[in-house]
Amino acid sequence: MKVRRFTMADVSFERSPGQDADVFAANLVDERHGGAITVGYGRYGPNQSLSETLAVDDVMIILEGRLSVSTNAGTVTAGPGELVYMPKGEAVTIRSHETGAVTAYVTYPHWREAHS
C-alpha cells in the first residue's frame, strides 16, 4: 500500500449494512487494498438514526453537520472538526440532526469483515 490522498470525489456510497436508514458508507481503504485499517466517508440524511453493537473500534470525524452518539453512559454530540471514538463492543445509537452529516471514519479491524 502506498501513500494516498482522498477526496469526496473519490467515493461511491453504499447503504450501511443491515440498515434501512438514510445512512451510507464509502470505504476508500479496506481489506481489499492491503491496509490494516478501514478508512472512508459516511453520509447521514437529516434526522436519521442507526443502532448497533460495534464489531470494531471506530473513530468518526465530523466534517459537516452534527451527530449525537448515545450509549448507556450518556450522549455526546459533535460537529465539524470534532471526532468521536467508539470502542469495540459498545452498543451505540448514532443520530443525525436536521441538516444531516458527513463524516470521515477509521476502523480497526476492517468493519466489512467484522459484519460478515
WOCORZI-V713244 format. One record per residue. N is the residue number from 0. RES is the residue in one small letter. OMEGA is omega in degrees with one decimal (* if undefined). BURIAL is # if it has 16 or more other C-alpha atoms within 10 Angstrom, else .. Layout:
N;RES;OMEGA;BURIAL / N;RES;OMEGA;BURIAL
This chain:
0;m;-179.9;. / 1;k;176.0;. / 2;v;-178.0;. / 3;r;172.9;. / 4;r;-179.3;. / 5;f;172.3;. / 6;t;178.0;. / 7;m;179.1;. / 8;a;-178.1;. / 9;d;-168.5;. / 10;v;170.7;. / 11;s;-174.5;. / 12;f;174.2;# / 13;e;177.9;. / 14;r;179.3;. / 15;s;-175.6;# / 16;p;175.4;. / 17;g;-176.7;. / 18;q;174.9;. / 19;d;-176.2;. / 20;a;175.9;. / 21;d;-177.9;# / 22;v;-173.8;# / 23;f;178.5;# / 24;a;178.3;# / 25;a;177.1;# / 26;n;174.0;# / 27;l;174.2;# / 28;v;176.0;# / 29;d;-175.4;# / 30;e;-179.7;. / 31;r;-177.2;. / 32;h;177.8;. / 33;g;177.1;. / 34;g;179.0;. / 35;a;-178.7;. / 36;i;170.8;# / 37;t;178.7;# / 38;v;178.5;# / 39;g;177.7;# / 40;y;173.5;# / 41;g;177.7;# / 42;r;-179.4;# / 43;y;173.4;# / 44;g;179.1;# / 45;p;173.1;# / 46;n;177.6;. / 47;q;-178.4;# / 48;s;171.3;# / 49;l;-179.3;# / 50;s;176.5;. / 51;e;169.5;. / 52;t;-172.3;. / 53;l;177.8;# / 54;a;-177.7;# / 55;v;167.1;# / 56;d;-171.8;# / 57;d;173.5;# / 58;v;174.9;# / 59;m;173.2;# / 60;i;-177.2;# / 61;i;-179.4;# / 62;l;179.2;# / 63;e;176.5;# / 64;g;-179.2;# / 65;r;174.8;# / 66;l;170.7;# / 67;s;177.5;# / 68;v;-178.3;# / 69;s;174.2;# / 70;t;175.3;. / 71;n;-177.6;. / 72;a;-179.1;. / 73;g;-176.3;. / 74;t;171.1;. / 75;v;177.4;. / 76;t;-178.0;# / 77;a;178.7;# / 78;g;-174.9;# / 79;p;179.4;. / 80;g;179.4;. / 81;e;178.5;. / 82;l;179.4;# / 83;v;174.5;# / 84;y;179.3;. / 85;m;-176.4;# / 86;p;175.4;# / 87;k;178.1;. / 88;g;-178.8;. / 89;e;173.4;. / 90;a;-176.1;# / 91;v;165.6;# / 92;t;179.4;# / 93;i;-176.5;# / 94;r;173.6;# / 95;s;179.8;# / 96;h;-169.9;# / 97;e;-179.6;. / 98;t;-175.0;. / 99;g;-178.2;# / 100;a;170.9;# / 101;v;-178.6;# / 102;t;162.4;# / 103;a;-179.5;# / 104;y;174.1;# / 105;v;175.8;# / 106;t;173.4;# / 107;y;-11.5;# / 108;p;-177.4;# / 109;h;-176.9;# / 110;w;-178.4;# / 111;r;178.2;# / 112;e;-177.8;. / 113;a;-179.8;. / 114;h;-177.0;. / 115;s;*;.
